[in-house]
């Protein structure tokens, strides 16, 4: 059987049901041995937050780790992000420029320092305000000449990333790195910041049974035969 790439979000996707995760790990280890599975975790967490999660949950060691909503890529336990990926994100990106604009939006609450990154500016935003504020923020950033990727997920998390920076772009970069086709790639997620995984191309997808309404609405508006809507939550 052909080698394939499994790219999965962590919180509320892979992680959330310990018993199911332990069973899935057994299957993944078997497939890794028999078929050459390549395992990638793609998370909004920082590297330090991921390491903390690994102390709490029975996590397999991935072949690559994508953190900070697609803006950092690590291999084999290395603590230095892929410099080529960072160089791609650096083109046209100005973190200071982003903050000079967001400072004028009082409803944006800066997230903790551990949730920030060199290519990620993260805020909390109430859902009742988001529908009005996000278009105005987008226009303000464009007027400033900042081409960025704005991702609002979980009914509270607002991430402003480089234009080429998200989970989908990182997944495609890793497919090239590992030499894996889209047809041999499976992606898994539960929320809006995983949407880029499902819309990147013809990869197969699994939306978990406990997916947020935001992702389910997106899938309803963009139905695809290659996306499986699971009944069971998380690793189940």
C-alpha positions in Angstrom: 0.0 0.0 0.0 1.2 3.5 -0.7 2.6 5.8 1.9 0.3 8.5 3.1 0.3 11.7 5.1 -2.0 12.4 8.0 -2.3 16.0 9.1 -4.4 16.6 12.2 -5.4 19.4 14.5 -5.0 18.6 18.2 -7.4 20.3 20.6 -11.0 18.9 20.1 -9.8 16.9 17.1 -7.1 14.4 18.0 -7.3 15.2 21.7 -10.5 15.2 23.7 -11.2 11.5 24.3 -8.3 9.8 25.9 -9.6 6.2 25.4 -10.3 6.8 21.7 -6.9 8.4 21.3 -5.1 5.4 22.8 -7.0 3.1 20.4 -6.2 5.4 17.5 -2.5 5.5 18.5 -2.3 1.7 18.3 -3.8 1.8 14.8 -1.5 4.6 13.7 1.6 2.8 15.0 0.6 -0.3 13.0 0.0 1.7 9.8 3.3 3.5 10.4 5.1 0.2 10.5 3.3 -1.5 7.6 2.6 1.4 5.3 5.0 4.2 6.1 2.5 6.7 7.6 3.8 10.2 7.9 2.2 11.9 10.9 1.9 15.7 11.2 0.2 17.6 14.1 -1.1 21.1 13.0 -2.1 23.2 15.9 -2.8 26.8 17.0 -0.7 26.1 20.1 2.9 27.4 20.5 5.8 24.9 20.7 5.9 25.3 24.5 2.1 24.8 24.8 2.4 21.7 22.6 5.2 20.3 24.9 2.9 20.9 27.9 0.1 19.0 26.1 2.4 16.0 25.5 2.9 15.7 29.2 -0.9 15.4 29.7 -2.0 13.2 26.8 -0.6 10.0 25.2 0.8 11.6 22.1 2.8 9.8 19.4 5.9 11.6 18.2 5.0 13.3 14.9 7.2 13.4 11.8 6.6 17.1 11.7 4.9 19.6 14.0 3.1 22.7 12.7 2.4 25.3 15.4 1.0 28.8 15.8 -1.8 28.2 13.2 0.6 27.2 10.4 3.3 29.8 10.9 6.0 27.5 12.4 7.2 24.1 11.3 9.4 21.8 13.3 10.9 18.3 12.5 12.0 15.4 14.7 11.9 17.1 18.1 14.0 20.1 16.8 13.3 23.4 18.6 14.3 25.6 15.7 11.6 26.2 13.1 12.2 25.4 9.4 14.1 28.5 8.2 12.8 28.1 4.6 9.2 28.2 5.7 9.9 31.3 7.9 11.6 33.0 4.9 8.4 32.4 2.8 6.3 34.0 5.5 8.6 36.9 6.0 7.8 38.3 2.5 5.6 41.3 2.9 4.9 40.7 6.6 5.1 43.5 9.2 4.1 42.5 12.7 4.7 46.1 13.9 2.5 47.3 11.1 -0.3 45.0 12.1 -0.2 46.2 15.7 -0.1 49.8 14.6 -3.6 49.1 13.1 -5.1 46.9 15.7 -4.2 49.5 18.4 -7.1 51.6 17.0 -9.7 48.8 17.7 -10.5 48.8 21.4 -12.6 45.7 21.2 -9.6 43.6 20.3 -8.1 42.1 23.5 -4.5 40.9 23.1 -4.0 37.3 24.0 -1.2 36.1 26.4 2.4 36.4 25.2 2.7 32.7 24.9 0.0 32.8 22.2 1.9 35.4 20.1 4.6 34.6 17.5 6.9 36.2 15.1 4.4 35.6 12.3 1.2 35.6 14.4 -0.7 38.4 16.2 -3.5 36.9 18.3 -6.4 38.6 20.0 -9.7 37.8 21.7 -12.9 39.1 20.1 -16.5 38.7 21.2 -18.7 37.0 18.6 -21.4 39.7 18.9 -18.8 42.3 17.8 -16.9 40.2 15.2 -19.4 40.5 12.3 -19.1 44.3 12.4 -15.4 44.7 13.3 -13.7 42.2 11.0 -14.6 43.9 7.7 -13.5 47.2 9.1 -10.2 45.7 10.3 -9.6 44.1 7.0 -10.1 47.4 5.2 -7.8 49.2 7.6 -5.0 46.7 7.1 -5.4 46.9 3.3 -5.2 50.7 3.4 -2.0 50.4 5.4 -0.7 48.1 2.6 -0.7 45.0 4.7 -1.7 41.8 2.9 -2.5 39.5 5.7 -4.6 36.4 6.5 -7.3 37.0 9.1 -8.7 33.9 10.8 -11.5 34.1 13.4 -12.3 30.8 15.1 -13.8 29.2 18.2 -16.1 32.2 18.6 -13.3 34.2 20.3 -9.9 33.7 18.7 -8.7 36.2 16.1 -5.3 35.4 14.5 -3.6 37.8 12.0 -1.0 35.9 10.0 1.1 36.5 6.9 -0.8 36.2 3.6 0.9 32.8 2.9 0.6 31.6 6.5 -2.1 29.2 7.6 -2.5 25.5 8.2 -3.3 24.8 4.6 -0.3 26.5 3.2 1.9 24.7 5.7 0.4 21.4 4.8 1.1 21.9 1.1 4.7 22.9 1.9 5.1 19.7 3.9 3.6 17.6 1.1 6.4 19.0 -1.1 9.0 18.4 1.6 7.9 14.7 2.0 7.1 14.1 -1.6 3.4 13.1 -0.9 0.6 13.8 -3.4 -2.7 15.4 -2.4 -4.5 12.1 -3.1 -2.3 10.4 -0.5 -3.1 13.1 2.2 -5.7 13.1 4.9 -6.5 16.2 7.0 -8.6 16.4 10.2 -10.0 19.3 12.1 -12.9 20.9 14.0 -12.9 24.7 13.7 -12.4 27.6 11.4 -8.6 27.7 11.7 -8.7 24.2 10.2 -10.7 25.4 7.2 -7.6 26.0 5.3 -6.7 22.3 5.5 -10.0 21.4 3.8 -9.9 24.1 1.2 -6.3 23.8 0.1 -6.9 21.2 -2.6 -8.1 17.7 -3.3 -6.8 16.2 -0.1 -9.1 13.8 1.8 -10.7 15.3 4.9 -12.3 14.2 8.2 -14.4 16.7 10.1 -14.9 15.3 13.7 -18.3 14.7 15.2 -17.8 17.5 17.7 -16.9 20.1 15.0 -17.8 23.7 15.7 -20.9 25.1 13.9 -18.6 27.6 12.0 -16.8 24.7 10.2 -20.0 22.8 9.6 -21.5 25.9 8.0 -18.5 26.3 5.8 -18.7 22.6 4.7 -22.4 23.0 4.0 -21.6 26.0 1.7 -18.7 24.1 0.1 -19.7 20.4 0.0 -17.0 18.0 -1.1 -17.2 14.3 -1.7 -13.7 13.8 -0.3 -14.6 15.2 3.2 -16.1 12.8 5.7 -18.4 14.1 8.4 -17.7 11.8 11.4 -20.3 10.9 14.0 -17.8 10.3 16.9 -16.0 13.2 18.5 -12.2 13.8 18.6 -10.0 10.8 18.0 -13.0 8.5 17.8 
